[in-house]
Amino acid sequence: MGQPDYLNSASNVGNAASATVNLPAGTVFDNLLLLGLMFEKGNTVSISPPPGWNLIIRRDNGSDVGMAIYYKVAGGSEPENYSFGLTNGAKWAIACSRISNASLSTPVNAVGAQTGYGSSVNAPSLNTTVNNTLVLCFYTNKKFSTYTPHASTIERYDFPNSVEGVPSNMMASFVRSATGSTGSIEATSTDAESWVAAQVAINPPSTLPVSFQYFKAEVSHHEAFIKWATVSEVNNDYFIIEKSKNGVDFEFVDLVNGAGNSNELQHYIIADRSPYKGLSYYRIKQIDYDGCVHYSVLVSLEFIKNEWAIYLQNPFDGETLRMSIQQADDEDEITVDMFALSGNRVFSSLLQKREGIWKNEFTLPYQLKSGMYLIILNGRNRTFSKWLLVW
């Protein structure tokens, strides 16, 4: 079965509204891409990932510093770079790593993160459920620190935002040959500061009993809908869907019977009628007939009660943009900003309120080029960001 192999990374730092990083050199179809995004201002920052990226875990140390880790499987034609939208003018450090020989249907075996203060930065222990996992340890703090990695790990990059002064960004890895506890992995920072650290264990090529086609969480009519599909199941007894406020402590949501043994596409859906307010995480706990347990990757969901009802013409022609917002009666002003992938702002305006609805049709000052653009809507009480396609 072998083990996943770390190949190389690409890194970048900045303070633009889009955190942009290049595709790692040599990326080919079915490489696993793992991205660590470190940013100042922690829980005051919203992130808009580009299409195709899946959140593994996010952890904030209050409003000091934050960390978000994403993954995607490389397709046949990947862009030259990826841009993640960030609000609140946060300074950032980002790195994208390329991994081969990993499970592509269920890349993540286990994940955990924690926060603290000081120069001893501890990525919390995980319990892996298969042999030969590749464990990646991520570290950041509210400084442009560098790190001395733990002796049991290999440092893969240490690329702080020394230009802007915050944050730091280091990742080290090791192979866990057996199942069980990985142990807390401590790295030493050059500065005592607020920090976040995480471990992510990557599965080797799949011999897992269930192969997932997709797993996602969506909001509709004030409920959370958890959807997944399997392309194959072997001795699969049932699924338990769990949710968490922090990506570590989970509680039961629902139980769904599996298909047993199947080589046909199976679709599943459940409704969580009491989702957590704000950002939360869901996972699938899969149980075999013999009692063996396997976990899916985490998927995230942001649920905002009394959220704005936003209509946004998407895609649009790059010249005339129509939008409207309802359920925003508590706002007295809403601004609209549009950014290119380069981070340059290409348009800014105020929405007008007519008969209780914020509604506008904007004619842009010049024709936009085809591609993806980031729209940020800022009210006094709320901020939303969305990606917009110009065709």
C-alpha positions, 0 to 999 in steps of 0.5 A: 500500500505504501505511504503518502510522499511530500514532494514540494511547496510554493509559498507567498506573503502579503497584505492584499485582499487576496492571498495568492500562491502559485501551483507547486512546480511539477503538479500532475493529475491526481496529486493531493494539494494541501494549503496552509493559510496563516493570517493576523486578526484571527476570528475577525477575518472571513475567508473565501476559497476559490472553487474546488478547495475543501476546508479541513480545519480552521482555528483562531487564537481570538483576534490575534492570529488564525490558521486555515488548512484546505485541500484539493485533488489536482485535475488535468488542468490547474491554474498557475495560482490560487487566490483566497479572499480575506476580509478586514485587511489581514496580513497573511502567509500562505503555502501550497504543498504537493503530495503523491501516493495519497488516498484521493477519495478520503485524504484526511485520516485525522486532524486536530488544532489548538492555541496558546501563548509562548515560544513552545508551540505544540501541535496536538496529538492525533489518533490515526486509524490506519498504518503509514499516514503522513502527518503534517504539522502546521505552526503560526504565531502573531509575529514574523517568527522562525521555528526550530522543528521537533527532532522527529520531524522534517521541516518542509518550509519556514516562510514568515511574513517578514515584510509586513511583520506578521504572521509566521508560517512553518510546516514539518512532517513525519510518517506514522507507520502504526496506528494510534497516538502521534503524540504532541509535536512541539516546535520552538519559535524565536518569539513568545507570542499568541500561536496556533498549531495543528496536525493533519494525518494524510491517508495512504492509497485507499484500502478503506471500505468506502470510497466517497465521490463527494461530501458537502454541507449546505444551508437551505431554508435555515437548515443544514443539509449534509450530502454525500455519495459513495462509488463503492462500499465494502462491508459497510454497516452504517454512517453516523453524521457528527458536528463540531463547533471547533473541529475537535469535539463532536456530537451526534447528528444522525445515523444512516444505514449503509449499502453493505457491499456495493459497486454502484453510486449511492447518494445520501442526504440528511437534514440538521434542523438545529445547526450551530450558529456561525462556523461549524464542521461536519464529518462522517463516522463510517462503521463496518460490520466488524465494528471498525471505524473510519472517519471522513474529511471535515467539511465546514458550514457557515450558518448565519441566522437572519442572514442576508438574502443576496441576489447576485448576477453570476456569471455576468458580462463584465460590464453591467452588474445587478445585485439586490440584498433583502433581510438587511433592515438593520443596516444603514449603509452597504458598500460593494468592492470588487477585486481581481485575482491580483488583489487590485480593486477594480470597482467600489460603490454604495448600494442604494436602498429602495422600498426596503431592498438594497438594490442596484444595477452598476455599469462598470467604468470599463469592460472587465477581462474574463476570469474570477473576481472577489465581491465583498459586501460590507455593512455596519453589522455584517460582511459577506464575500463571494466569487464572481465569474466574468465570462 
